[in-house]
Amino acid sequence: MAVTPRDNGSPDARLKQVPADTADDAGAAFAAGAEGSLERIYRDVSPLVYTLAVRALGDTHEAEDVTQQTFVSAWRARDTFDPARGELRGWIVGIARRRIADALDKRRRESLKVAAVRAVTDERPAIDQDLDTVLLSYELESLGDPRRVIMALAFVDGRTHEQISDQLGMPLGTVKSHIRRSLVTLRERWEVTDVAS
């Protein structure tokens, strides 16, 4: 037993007269799963764990989660604690540091996921545009000539009716009629596809 100050009758003096091996006893009790041992160590160490977590994470809710995870992990692994190798308090702080590192790693992974989704979202209009072009080309092929050529000039190349008429040497009314009939055909085909799906 360690040398302790003489009892001068004050409550503070009596509190200081705790045997030096009490910490070892608390560690052994915890390792054995003794009733009340988790509660005692939680009262003793949780403020320190919480403070470390808040400083590292900068978020009180995450710090509360890390504190809880730390003590759950400690209790589940209590049979691995060896009082001869160190104090229970230090062992729990080590677990807390690992839980903090896990939380930071999770935050980093989430950040990478968000960045990846943003990158895909930013690229999506170009992908959608390419997909629309491929689908339109496929549908135009099924129209046959001269409608295929007229529709491609109008909707892929963006030509006006007059420009198509001049380029193909066709009357303007004929170009407009082909476009109108082609649109009706495509609309009917797409309506059938929508109903089928």
Helices and strands as residue ranges (DSSP letters): H 11-16, H 22-32, H 37-57, H 60-76, G 78-80, G 83-85, H 88-141, H 147-151, I 152-156, H 161-168, H 172-196
